[in-house]
Amino acid sequence: MIAVVAGLTLGSLLAAAEPCALPALRPGPLPWRAGEVLQYDLEVMGMVKAGVMSLEAGRPMFDGTQIPLKARVKNTSVFAKIRKIVGTAFSWVDAKTLLPERARDDVLEDGVKKTSDARIRGDASAVTIETDYGGQKGSARYDRQGEVLDALSAAYYLRAADLRPGQEICFDVVGLRRYWRFRGKVAAKPERVDCPGGLFDTLRVEGTIERADKPGAKRPLYVWISTDPRRVLVGAVSEIELGPASALLSRPP
């Protein structure tokens, strides 16, 4: 009896000591098909429709070893009076691990072109982000603390991940031309989400993203992934300079 209790206690301690990291991928085929396009409505401050976004999973390239991902963002004519934005983001991920090899975004904001290019695979200790803000070029190097995703590949990785209630999740993120660290967990219970794209039972991943170059500069982040076989990204909520911002599925896949 003592041995059993001791074994259970040791097992609990080992489980508690498990490092916070990316969840493993679910076995079996990916939950999306090549060519799938998801459409989202973007809102600011919970009431102003700021624009639309689409996510597209391309067909595998290079003998099926790499999957191209693409996101497009465009704001509405009303919101353009405050800030006019048209942007495209790309991520090229390994077909087996879904970890990104390279991430790039091109944004035209109020007539100023802003780009960033991160080659994520290759250097095991750091990630370098090359930027160009209206002709002013720059480069920044960031130390890795865990696996690295970009904002686009993170959406697809979480769709394919084995998410378990209460599970802690940590990873580094390339996004918004900066380098962030995410730490969060999967909510204890599933949630039902009603959005323009339909009614979904979901798992919520909640946490914070913190700038690697400015500790303490944090933003909350909430993501909802459907529990059906398609594992759709149903919605996401965070904060921008103008206040709370959200993306909600507007058209089912």
Number of C-alpha atoms within 10 A of each C-alpha: 6 7 8 9 10 11 12 12 12 12 12 11 11 11 10 10 9 9 11 16 18 22 18 13 17 14 9 7 8 20 15 18 14 14 13 12 17 20 21 23 22 26 20 20 14 12 11 13 18 24 22 19 20 18 22 20 19 17 14 18 13 7 6 11 12 21 20 21 23 20 20 18 18 19 21 17 12 13 16 16 10 10 14 19 20 18 18 17 22 22 24 25 26 18 16 12 12 21 22 27 19 20 26 23 21 18 21 17 15 13 12 13 16 19 22 23 20 26 16 23 15 10 11 11 10 14 20 17 20 17 21 16 15 13 11 8 12 11 12 13 13 15 14 18 14 17 15 25 27 28 19 23 26 20 18 22 21 23 24 25 18 14 24 14 14 13 17 21 19 22 22 26 25 26 18 13 19 16 26 26 21 23 19 21 21 21 19 13 11 16 16 14 18 13 15 14 17 12 13 19 17 23 25 24 23 20 19 18 22 19 18 20 13 10 10 10 12 16 15 16 18 17 21 29 26 22 18 11 11 15 22 24 23 30 22 20 19 18 15 11 6 8 10 16 20 23 23 23 24 20 16 14 13
